[in-house]
Amino acid sequence: MKAKRARSPLLTDRQAMAIAITEARVGVGQGQSPFGCVVVKGRRLVASAHNTVWQTCDSTAHAEVNAIRKACSKLGTIDLSGCVLYTTCEPCPMCYSAAHWARIPKVVFGARIRDAQAAGFNELVIPASRMKRFSGDGVELVPGFMRRECRELFRDWAAQGRCKAY
């Protein structure tokens, strides 16, 4: 007889973003940059990840890319239609493109690109809203969700004496 797999609980938007914030804090604890992300489908957690750029010496290992990779692997598909991406910071053009290619229809983010810049990160100043216009896709953007809590990640990171460079 096959054992039933326990299903993860249904998450609210705040709970999903709180998991992304926790992921960012885990990353910072491992010497990484303060970014976290989760992928949710049907209000259930599919994948969570943090930035691992320094750990992997891979400049593409942003939290969003890592979470999308994990979600695709877990679901056995590159099509993440029906999923929602919750991320602590507005996706950079690379991360927005990854969500676009994965067909993620909704992206919820906290801090803005300008917040990351103010913390010393080497951000391209191309907002997700502009990427959406360029692509013509139907991605729903929910900006500034729990922004205060997400911006605190940058303050906490800086308070630990982290370098101000990406």
C-alpha positions as CSV (number, residue, x, y, z in Angstrom):
1,M,0.0,0.0,0.0
2,K,1.3,3.4,-1.0
3,A,1.8,6.0,1.8
4,K,-0.1,9.2,1.2
5,R,2.1,12.2,0.7
6,A,1.2,15.0,3.1
7,R,0.0,18.1,1.2
8,S,1.4,21.4,2.2
9,P,-1.1,23.8,3.8
10,L,-2.9,26.5,1.8
11,L,-1.0,29.8,2.1
12,T,-2.2,33.3,2.2
13,D,-0.3,36.0,0.2
14,R,1.2,37.2,3.5
15,Q,2.3,33.7,4.5
16,A,3.9,33.1,1.1
17,M,5.8,36.4,1.2
18,A,6.9,35.6,4.8
19,I,8.4,32.4,3.6
20,A,10.3,34.3,0.9
21,I,11.6,36.7,3.6
22,T,12.7,33.8,5.7
23,E,14.5,32.4,2.7
24,A,16.3,35.7,2.3
25,R,17.4,35.6,5.9
26,V,18.6,32.0,5.6
27,G,20.7,33.2,2.6
28,V,22.2,36.1,4.5
29,G,23.1,33.7,7.3
30,Q,25.0,31.7,4.7
31,G,26.9,34.8,3.4
32,Q,24.5,35.4,0.5
33,S,22.7,38.5,-0.6
34,P,19.3,39.4,1.0
35,F,16.9,38.1,-1.6
36,G,14.3,35.3,-1.3
37,C,11.6,33.8,-3.4
38,V,8.8,31.2,-3.4
39,V,6.7,29.6,-6.1
40,V,3.1,28.7,-5.1
41,K,0.5,26.8,-7.1
42,G,-3.0,26.5,-5.9
43,R,-2.0,28.3,-2.7
44,R,0.4,25.5,-1.9
45,L,4.2,25.9,-1.7
46,V,6.0,24.4,-4.6
47,A,9.5,25.7,-4.1
48,S,11.5,28.3,-2.1
49,A,15.0,29.6,-2.6
50,H,17.4,32.4,-1.8
51,N,20.2,34.0,-3.7
52,T,23.3,31.8,-4.1
53,V,25.4,34.0,-6.3
54,W,28.4,34.0,-4.0
55,Q,28.1,30.4,-2.9
56,T,28.0,29.1,-6.5
57,C,30.1,31.8,-8.2
58,D,27.2,32.1,-10.6
59,S,25.8,35.5,-11.3
60,T,22.5,34.0,-12.5
61,A,21.8,32.3,-9.2
62,H,19.3,34.9,-8.1
63,A,16.5,33.8,-5.7
64,E,13.9,33.9,-8.5
65,V,15.9,31.8,-10.9
66,N,16.7,29.3,-8.2
67,A,13.0,29.0,-7.1
68,I,11.9,28.6,-10.7
69,R,14.4,25.9,-11.4
70,K,13.3,24.0,-8.2
71,A,9.6,24.4,-9.1
72,C,10.1,23.1,-12.7
73,S,12.1,20.2,-11.3
74,K,9.5,19.4,-8.7
75,L,6.6,19.7,-11.0
76,G,8.4,18.0,-13.9
77,T,7.6,20.7,-16.4
78,I,9.0,24.0,-17.7
79,D,5.4,25.4,-17.8
80,L,4.5,27.0,-14.5
81,S,1.2,28.3,-15.7
82,G,-1.1,28.6,-12.7
83,C,1.8,29.4,-10.3
84,V,2.5,32.7,-8.5
85,L,6.0,34.0,-7.8
86,Y,6.5,35.8,-4.5
87,T,9.8,37.6,-4.3
88,T,11.3,40.0,-1.8
89,C,12.5,42.4,-4.4
90,E,11.3,43.5,-7.8
91,P,12.6,41.1,-10.4
92,C,15.6,42.3,-12.4
93,P,15.3,41.9,-16.2
94,M,16.9,38.4,-16.1
95,C,14.5,37.2,-13.4
96,Y,11.4,38.8,-15.1
97,S,12.4,37.0,-18.3
98,A,12.8,33.7,-16.4
99,A,9.3,34.1,-15.1
100,H,8.0,35.0,-18.5
101,W,9.6,31.9,-20.1
102,A,8.2,29.7,-17.4
103,R,4.8,31.2,-18.1
104,I,4.2,32.4,-14.6
105,P,1.1,34.5,-14.8
106,K,1.5,36.5,-11.5
107,V,4.5,38.1,-9.8
108,V,4.2,39.6,-6.3
109,F,7.1,41.6,-5.0
110,G,8.1,43.7,-2.0
111,A,11.0,46.0,-2.3
112,R,11.6,47.9,-5.5
113,I,14.7,47.9,-7.8
114,R,15.5,51.4,-6.5
115,D,15.5,50.0,-2.9
116,A,18.1,47.4,-3.9
117,Q,20.2,50.1,-5.6
118,A,20.1,52.3,-2.5
119,A,21.5,49.3,-0.6
120,G,24.4,49.1,-3.0
121,F,23.3,46.4,-5.4
122,N,24.3,46.7,-9.1
123,E,20.7,46.8,-10.5
124,L,19.7,47.5,-14.0
125,V,17.1,50.3,-13.8
126,I,14.5,48.5,-15.9
127,P,11.4,48.1,-13.8
128,A,9.2,45.0,-14.1
129,S,6.4,47.1,-15.4
130,R,8.6,48.2,-18.3
131,M,9.7,44.6,-19.0
132,K,6.0,43.7,-19.1
133,R,5.3,46.5,-21.7
134,F,8.3,45.3,-23.8
135,S,7.2,41.7,-23.7
136,G,3.5,42.3,-24.2
137,D,2.8,39.4,-21.9
138,G,-0.1,39.2,-19.6
139,V,1.9,38.8,-16.3
140,E,0.0,40.4,-13.4
141,L,2.4,42.4,-11.3
142,V,1.6,43.1,-7.7
143,P,4.3,45.7,-6.6
144,G,5.1,46.8,-3.1
145,F,3.6,43.9,-1.2
146,M,5.0,43.9,2.3
147,R,7.5,46.4,1.1
148,R,8.5,47.6,4.5
149,E,9.3,44.0,5.7
150,C,11.2,43.3,2.5
151,R,13.2,46.6,2.7
152,E,14.2,45.6,6.2
153,L,16.2,42.8,4.7
154,F,18.6,45.3,3.2
155,R,19.0,47.2,6.4
156,D,19.7,44.0,8.4
157,W,22.1,42.9,5.7
158,A,24.0,46.2,5.9
159,A,23.9,46.2,9.7
160,Q,25.9,43.0,9.6
161,G,28.7,44.8,7.8
162,R,28.0,43.2,4.5
163,C,29.7,44.9,1.6
164,K,27.6,47.4,-0.4
165,A,28.6,45.8,-3.7
166,Y,26.7,43.0,-5.4
